[in-house]
Amino acid sequence: MTRLSQLSAGLLIGAAALVSGAASGQSDGWITLLDSTKKGDWTEVGKANWEMKDGALAADKLDGKDPSYLVSKDSYKDFQIRAEFWADEEANSGIFIRCDQRDKIDAKICYEVNIFDKRPDPTYGTGAIVDVAKVDPMPKAAGKWNTYEITAQGPHLVVVLNGQKTADVQDSKHASGPFALQYGSGVVKFRKVQIKPL
């Protein structure tokens, strides 16, 4: 085999590997933690009736008075999250990121990207980061599938809901930690949750 044909064969093998990696969704760095076929591996803090139903992980009832959280097994510092969710009008939910602890979750020790159309103070309702980045006007998420794109890179936090930026802020209270999906009230469903470390 000549040197040129060896080089050509090597390039073809490399290109084939790239194509097969892209087809399997692994070459772009995204890690799928939950999709329409699997609940994924989470630690539950507080109890709700989370279950896979019709291609989504859903909850509509608490077991007790405290909210329920599904907490990621790994901790993350800089990352992007893509999450598809559905909520009814009564839903109180959210995605909590960079939590300082994993066995107690709340908006004081994590950043809470809210899903709460009926929040009494709408400035920190759906699309906001509670007590960090206000949203005005607050978008409504109830009754449809939505996509959150959340980016945390150093102190820079950006939230995009259905392609519309709702929060863009600098804050350095929480540097890294696990993230969590919340169920507080109403009906909440998550269909896909992916994270990409940066």
Backbone torsions as a table, in degrees:
resi	resn	phi	psi	omega
1	MET	NA	129.4	179.8
2	THR	-72.6	163.3	-179.3
3	ARG	-61.1	-38.7	-179.2
4	LEU	-66.0	-42.7	-179.7
5	SER	-70.3	-31.6	174.4
6	GLN	-63.0	-43.8	179.3
7	LEU	-63.1	-44.1	178.9
8	SER	-61.3	-43.6	179.6
9	ALA	-62.9	-42.2	178.5
10	GLY	-61.3	-42.6	179.2
11	LEU	-64.6	-40.9	179.3
12	LEU	-63.6	-42.5	179.0
13	ILE	-63.7	-43.6	178.4
14	GLY	-61.4	-44.2	179.9
15	ALA	-64.1	-41.4	179.4
16	ALA	-62.6	-39.5	178.8
17	ALA	-64.3	-41.4	178.9
18	LEU	-62.7	-44.9	-179.1
19	VAL	-63.4	-44.9	-178.7
20	SER	-67.4	-34.8	176.3
21	GLY	-63.6	-42.2	-179.9
22	ALA	-66.0	-38.5	-178.8
23	ALA	-64.5	-34.5	-178.9
24	SER	-85.3	-4.4	176.4
25	GLY	78.3	16.3	-176.2
26	GLN	-99.2	-20.4	-173.4
27	SER	-79.7	-12.8	-176.8
28	ASP	-92.1	1.0	174.3
29	GLY	89.0	-6.3	-179.1
30	TRP	-78.0	135.9	176.9
31	ILE	-111.3	120.5	-180.0
32	THR	-87.6	117.2	-179.4
33	LEU	-96.1	-23.3	-179.2
34	LEU	-153.7	135.6	172.1
35	ASP	-144.8	-169.6	-172.6
36	SER	-68.4	-9.8	-178.5
37	THR	-112.3	-16.5	-176.5
38	LYS	-141.7	140.3	178.6
39	LYS	-72.3	-30.4	-176.5
40	GLY	86.1	-179.2	-173.2
41	ASP	-110.7	106.7	-176.7
42	TRP	-129.9	157.7	169.7
43	THR	-100.6	127.8	-179.1
44	GLU	-93.1	128.6	174.4
45	VAL	-115.5	119.7	-169.4
46	GLY	77.1	156.7	-172.6
47	LYS	-117.4	134.8	170.3
48	ALA	-141.8	170.9	-177.1
49	ASN	-89.6	52.4	177.1
50	TRP	-57.1	129.9	173.0
51	GLU	-156.7	151.0	175.9
52	MET	-76.1	123.9	-178.2
53	LYS	-148.0	124.8	177.9
54	ASP	52.1	43.9	174.9
55	GLY	77.4	16.7	178.8
56	ALA	-144.7	153.3	173.8
57	LEU	-89.3	115.6	-171.1
58	ALA	-123.1	153.4	171.8
59	ALA	-144.2	143.3	176.5
60	ASP	-143.0	11.9	-179.1
61	LYS	-157.5	133.0	174.7
62	LEU	-86.1	150.1	171.0
63	ASP	-107.3	84.4	-172.6
64	GLY	119.8	-172.1	-176.3
65	LYS	-100.3	-17.2	-178.0
66	ASP	-86.3	146.6	176.6
67	PRO	-59.3	159.6	177.6
68	SER	-107.8	143.5	179.3
69	TYR	-132.2	137.0	168.9
70	LEU	-101.3	114.0	-171.1
71	VAL	-104.1	133.2	180.0
72	SER	-64.2	147.6	179.1
73	LYS	-70.6	-32.6	-177.2
74	ASP	-100.6	158.9	173.7
75	SER	-101.5	150.8	-177.3
76	TYR	-136.0	144.7	179.2
77	LYS	-104.0	-71.9	177.3
78	ASP	-109.0	132.0	-171.3
79	PHE	-167.6	167.8	165.5
80	GLN	-120.9	141.9	173.5
81	ILE	-119.6	136.7	168.8
82	ARG	-119.3	124.1	-179.0
83	ALA	-136.1	130.7	174.6
84	GLU	-101.0	127.2	-177.1
85	PHE	-140.7	157.1	175.2
86	TRP	-130.8	137.1	-180.0
87	ALA	-140.5	145.8	173.5
88	ASP	-87.8	179.5	-175.4
89	GLU	-64.8	-26.1	-177.7
90	GLU	-89.1	-1.1	-172.2
91	ALA	-68.1	136.9	167.3
92	ASN	-123.7	110.1	-176.2
93	SER	-147.7	-173.4	177.2
94	GLY	168.5	173.5	174.7
95	ILE	-119.5	118.3	-177.5
96	PHE	-98.6	127.9	-175.9
97	ILE	-122.5	156.7	178.3
98	ARG	49.9	50.3	-178.7
99	CYS	-71.9	137.2	179.9
100	ASP	-72.3	-23.0	177.9
101	GLN	-132.9	163.9	177.3
102	ARG	-113.2	-9.5	-178.2
103	ASP	-105.9	0.3	176.1
104	LYS	-146.1	118.4	-175.1
105	ILE	-118.4	129.9	169.5
106	ASP	-162.8	174.9	-174.0
107	ALA	-73.3	-8.4	177.5
108	LYS	-84.3	-29.3	-177.7
109	ILE	-112.0	5.4	175.5
110	CYS	-140.1	166.8	163.3
111	TYR	-87.3	129.2	179.4
112	GLU	-107.9	110.8	172.7
113	VAL	-86.7	109.5	-163.5
114	ASN	-82.1	149.2	167.1
115	ILE	-130.6	93.6	-171.1
116	PHE	-162.2	79.6	-176.5
117	ASP	-62.0	-30.1	-176.4
118	LYS	-101.5	22.3	179.1
119	ARG	-59.2	130.8	-178.4
120	PRO	-53.6	-38.5	174.2
121	ASP	-106.0	97.2	-172.7
122	PRO	-68.0	-11.3	179.5
123	THR	-63.5	-23.0	175.4
124	TYR	-117.5	30.9	178.3
125	GLY	-84.3	-151.7	-178.4
126	THR	-52.4	129.8	178.7
127	GLY	95.7	-14.3	-178.6
128	ALA	-94.1	164.5	167.2
129	ILE	-106.3	112.7	-169.6
130	VAL	-54.8	127.4	178.5
131	ASP	63.1	12.1	179.9
132	VAL	-127.4	-49.5	-177.0
133	ALA	-135.5	115.3	179.5
134	LYS	-76.1	159.7	175.1
135	VAL	-124.3	135.0	-179.6
136	ASP	-155.7	115.9	-2.0
137	PRO	-79.9	156.7	-179.9
138	MET	-75.6	126.4	175.6
139	PRO	-74.0	157.0	177.0
140	LYS	-103.4	132.8	-178.3
141	ALA	-109.5	-11.8	-170.6
142	ALA	-64.7	142.6	170.2
143	GLY	79.0	13.0	179.9
144	LYS	-153.5	162.8	174.2
145	TRP	-79.3	136.2	-177.7
146	ASN	-128.0	159.5	174.7
147	THR	-125.7	123.7	171.5
148	TYR	-97.4	135.4	168.5
149	GLU	-121.6	115.7	-175.7
150	ILE	-118.7	125.7	179.0
151	THR	-119.7	129.3	175.1
152	ALA	-125.5	114.3	-179.8
153	GLN	-137.0	105.8	-171.5
154	GLY	59.9	-135.2	179.9
155	PRO	-83.2	-1.9	-175.2
156	HIS	-89.4	118.8	-179.6
157	LEU	-118.1	128.6	179.7
158	VAL	-130.6	133.7	177.1
159	VAL	-120.9	129.8	176.5
160	VAL	-124.7	124.8	178.3
161	LEU	-114.3	118.5	179.2
162	ASN	51.8	42.5	176.7
163	GLY	83.8	-3.7	-178.8
164	GLN	-109.9	123.8	179.1
165	LYS	-69.2	125.3	-179.1
166	THR	-112.4	-17.8	178.9
167	ALA	-151.1	138.2	177.6
168	ASP	-151.2	105.6	-168.3
169	VAL	-146.4	156.2	172.2
170	GLN	-106.8	124.5	179.0
171	ASP	-157.0	137.8	-175.0
172	SER	-123.8	23.6	180.0
173	LYS	-64.1	-40.8	-175.4
174	HIS	-122.4	121.0	-173.2
175	ALA	-94.3	-33.5	-178.3
176	SER	-165.3	168.6	178.3
177	GLY	149.2	179.2	177.1
178	PRO	-69.9	168.4	171.1
179	PHE	-121.1	164.2	-173.2
180	ALA	-144.6	146.9	172.3
181	LEU	-99.2	133.2	-175.1
182	GLN	-107.7	143.5	163.6
183	TYR	-123.6	121.5	178.5
184	GLY	-117.1	-42.5	179.2
185	SER	-166.0	171.4	179.4
186	GLY	73.3	-149.3	177.1
187	VAL	-119.7	128.5	-179.4
188	VAL	-132.0	136.2	177.0
189	LYS	-134.7	139.1	172.4
190	PHE	-118.2	126.0	-175.8
191	ARG	-101.9	-30.0	-179.9
192	LYS	-154.3	133.1	175.2
193	VAL	-135.7	121.4	179.6
194	GLN	-129.6	151.0	176.1
195	ILE	-134.3	144.8	179.1
196	LYS	-130.1	107.1	176.7
197	PRO	-62.5	140.5	-179.0
198	LEU	-107.3	NA	NA
